Amino acid sequence: FGQSDIPFSCKKWYNKIMHYIFIFDDCFHGYIIGKLIDALVLGSMCIVAMLIFRLPYALMIGTLIGFTALIPVIGAYVGTGVGALMILVNSPMKALVFLIIILLIQLIEANVIYPKIMGSSLGLPGIWVLVAVTLGGSLFGIIGMLIGVPIFASFYKIAEESIEKREKKINQK
Protein backbone atom coordinates (compact mmCIF):
# COMPACT_ATOMS: atom_id res chain seq x y z
CA PHE A 1 0.00 0.00 0.00
CA GLY A 2 2.12 2.87 -1.29
CA GLN A 3 1.52 6.60 -1.15
CA SER A 4 0.53 6.67 -4.84
CA ASP A 5 -2.49 4.42 -4.05
CA ILE A 6 -3.92 6.95 -1.59
CA PRO A 7 -6.60 9.39 -2.76
CA PHE A 8 -5.42 12.99 -2.90
CA SER A 9 -7.74 14.12 -0.07
CA CYS A 10 -6.19 11.59 2.34
CA LYS A 11 -2.51 12.24 1.55
CA LYS A 12 -2.20 15.00 4.13
CA TRP A 13 -3.47 12.72 6.91
CA TYR A 14 -1.40 9.81 5.61
CA ASN A 15 1.78 11.90 5.65
CA LYS A 16 1.06 13.19 9.16
CA ILE A 17 0.37 9.70 10.56
CA MET A 18 3.46 8.26 8.88
CA HIS A 19 5.54 11.10 10.28
CA TYR A 20 4.33 10.29 13.81
CA ILE A 21 4.99 6.58 13.27
CA PHE A 22 8.56 7.38 12.18
CA ILE A 23 9.07 9.52 15.29
CA PHE A 24 7.89 6.69 17.56
CA ASP A 25 10.06 4.18 15.64
CA ASP A 26 13.09 6.44 15.96
CA CYS A 27 12.54 6.91 19.70
CA PHE A 28 12.07 3.19 20.39
CA HIS A 29 15.19 2.42 18.33
CA GLY A 30 17.17 5.02 20.27
CA TYR A 31 15.86 3.60 23.54
CA ILE A 32 16.99 0.07 22.70
CA ILE A 33 20.45 1.27 21.65
CA GLY A 34 20.70 3.43 24.78
CA LYS A 35 19.67 0.52 27.00
CA LEU A 36 22.35 -1.69 25.43
CA ILE A 37 25.00 1.00 25.92
CA ASP A 38 23.87 1.50 29.51
CA ALA A 39 24.18 -2.23 30.23
CA LEU A 40 27.65 -2.28 28.66
CA VAL A 41 28.76 0.70 30.78
CA LEU A 42 27.36 -0.80 33.99
CA GLY A 43 28.98 -4.18 33.34
CA SER A 44 32.30 -2.54 32.50
CA MET A 45 32.21 -0.40 35.64
CA CYS A 46 31.57 -3.51 37.73
CA ILE A 47 34.44 -5.40 36.11
CA VAL A 48 36.89 -2.53 36.60
CA ALA A 49 35.85 -1.93 40.22
CA MET A 50 36.07 -5.62 41.04
CA LEU A 51 39.52 -5.86 39.47
CA ILE A 52 40.71 -2.81 41.42
CA PHE A 53 39.52 -4.34 44.70
CA ARG A 54 40.81 -7.79 43.67
CA LEU A 55 37.46 -9.50 44.04
CA PRO A 56 37.05 -13.00 42.56
CA TYR A 57 35.10 -13.75 39.36
CA ALA A 58 35.28 -10.12 38.21
CA LEU A 59 34.78 -10.78 34.50
CA MET A 60 31.99 -13.30 34.97
CA ILE A 61 30.05 -11.27 37.55
CA GLY A 62 30.49 -7.97 35.70
CA THR A 63 29.21 -9.57 32.50
CA LEU A 64 26.28 -11.11 34.39
CA ILE A 65 25.35 -7.76 35.91
CA GLY A 66 25.62 -6.10 32.48
CA PHE A 67 23.28 -8.67 30.90
CA THR A 68 20.77 -8.65 33.74
CA ALA A 69 20.73 -4.83 33.66
CA LEU A 70 18.73 -5.14 30.43
CA ILE A 71 15.80 -6.26 32.59
CA PRO A 72 14.15 -3.08 33.83
CA VAL A 73 14.25 -2.14 37.51
CA ILE A 74 15.23 -5.47 39.12
CA GLY A 75 17.71 -6.84 36.57
CA ALA A 76 20.95 -5.43 37.96
CA TYR A 77 19.88 -6.40 41.48
CA VAL A 78 19.34 -10.01 40.39
CA GLY A 79 22.84 -10.04 38.88
CA THR A 80 24.22 -8.49 42.05
CA GLY A 81 22.53 -11.13 44.22
CA VAL A 82 23.94 -14.00 42.15
CA GLY A 83 27.37 -12.38 42.15
CA ALA A 84 27.28 -11.87 45.91
CA LEU A 85 26.40 -15.54 46.42
CA MET A 86 29.30 -16.60 44.21
CA ILE A 87 31.75 -14.44 46.16
CA LEU A 88 30.21 -15.45 49.51
CA VAL A 89 31.31 -19.04 48.88
CA ASN A 90 34.87 -17.76 48.53
CA SER A 91 34.94 -15.11 51.28
CA PRO A 92 32.11 -13.51 53.30
CA MET A 93 34.13 -10.31 53.82
CA LYS A 94 34.75 -9.95 50.08
CA ALA A 95 31.02 -10.46 49.47
CA LEU A 96 30.26 -7.54 51.77
CA VAL A 97 32.87 -5.37 49.99
CA PHE A 98 31.31 -6.42 46.66
CA LEU A 99 27.82 -5.40 47.78
CA ILE A 100 29.03 -1.97 48.93
CA ILE A 101 30.93 -1.38 45.69
CA ILE A 102 28.02 -2.45 43.50
CA LEU A 103 25.60 -0.32 45.53
CA LEU A 104 27.78 2.74 44.88
CA ILE A 105 28.20 1.87 41.18
CA GLN A 106 24.45 1.41 40.70
CA LEU A 107 23.76 4.65 42.54
CA ILE A 108 26.07 6.55 40.18
CA GLU A 109 24.76 4.68 37.14
CA ALA A 110 21.08 5.22 37.93
CA ASN A 111 21.31 8.92 38.78
CA VAL A 112 24.08 10.19 36.49
CA ILE A 113 25.01 7.81 33.68
CA TYR A 114 21.59 6.39 32.74
CA PRO A 115 19.89 9.79 32.25
CA LYS A 116 22.90 11.02 30.22
CA ILE A 117 22.98 7.95 27.94
CA MET A 118 19.24 7.81 27.43
CA GLY A 119 19.02 11.55 26.99
CA SER A 120 21.66 11.59 24.27
CA SER A 121 20.30 8.52 22.47
CA LEU A 122 16.76 9.92 22.51
CA GLY A 123 17.42 13.64 22.32
CA LEU A 124 15.67 14.02 25.66
CA PRO A 125 17.11 16.02 28.56
CA GLY A 126 18.22 13.79 31.45
CA ILE A 127 15.71 15.20 33.90
CA TRP A 128 12.86 14.21 31.56
CA VAL A 129 14.23 10.66 31.37
CA LEU A 130 13.93 10.43 35.16
CA VAL A 131 10.43 11.93 35.01
CA ALA A 132 9.40 9.43 32.31
CA VAL A 133 10.70 6.44 34.29
CA THR A 134 9.03 7.66 37.49
CA LEU A 135 5.73 8.54 35.84
CA GLY A 136 5.65 5.38 33.71
CA GLY A 137 6.45 3.22 36.71
CA SER A 138 3.86 4.84 38.95
CA LEU A 139 1.12 4.54 36.31
CA PHE A 140 1.89 1.15 34.73
CA GLY A 141 4.51 -0.59 36.91
CA ILE A 142 7.49 -2.33 35.33
CA ILE A 143 6.01 -2.19 31.81
CA GLY A 144 5.52 1.55 32.27
CA MET A 145 9.17 1.96 33.27
CA LEU A 146 10.21 0.02 30.19
CA ILE A 147 8.13 1.87 27.61
CA GLY A 148 7.64 5.19 29.43
CA VAL A 149 10.92 6.70 28.26
CA PRO A 150 10.51 6.12 24.48
CA ILE A 151 6.84 7.13 24.57
CA PHE A 152 7.66 10.29 26.53
CA ALA A 153 10.54 11.02 24.12
CA SER A 154 8.19 10.63 21.14
CA PHE A 155 5.68 13.11 22.55
CA TYR A 156 8.55 15.43 23.47
CA LYS A 157 9.76 15.43 19.84
CA ILE A 158 6.25 15.97 18.49
CA ALA A 159 5.72 18.91 20.88
CA GLU A 160 9.14 20.31 19.95
CA GLU A 161 8.25 20.20 16.23
CA SER A 162 4.91 21.87 16.89
CA ILE A 163 6.59 24.68 18.84
CA GLU A 164 9.14 25.20 16.06
CA LYS A 165 6.36 25.43 13.44
CA ARG A 166 4.48 28.00 15.53
CA GLU A 167 7.65 30.05 16.06
CA LYS A 168 8.30 30.09 12.29
CA LYS A 169 4.75 31.33 11.68
CA ILE A 170 5.16 34.08 14.26
CA ASN A 171 8.54 35.14 12.85
CA GLN A 172 7.16 35.29 9.27
CA LYS A 173 4.45 37.79 10.24
Secondary structure, 3 states (H helix, E strand, C coil): CCHHHCCHHHHHHHHHHHHHHHHHHHHHHHHHHHHHHHHHHHHHHHHHHHHHCCCCCHHHHHHHHHHHCCCCCCHHHHHHHHHHHHHHHHCHHHHHHHHHHHHHHHHHHHHHHHHHHHHHHHCCCHHHHHHHHHHHHHHHHHHHHHHHHHHHHHHHHHHHHHHHHHHHHHHHC
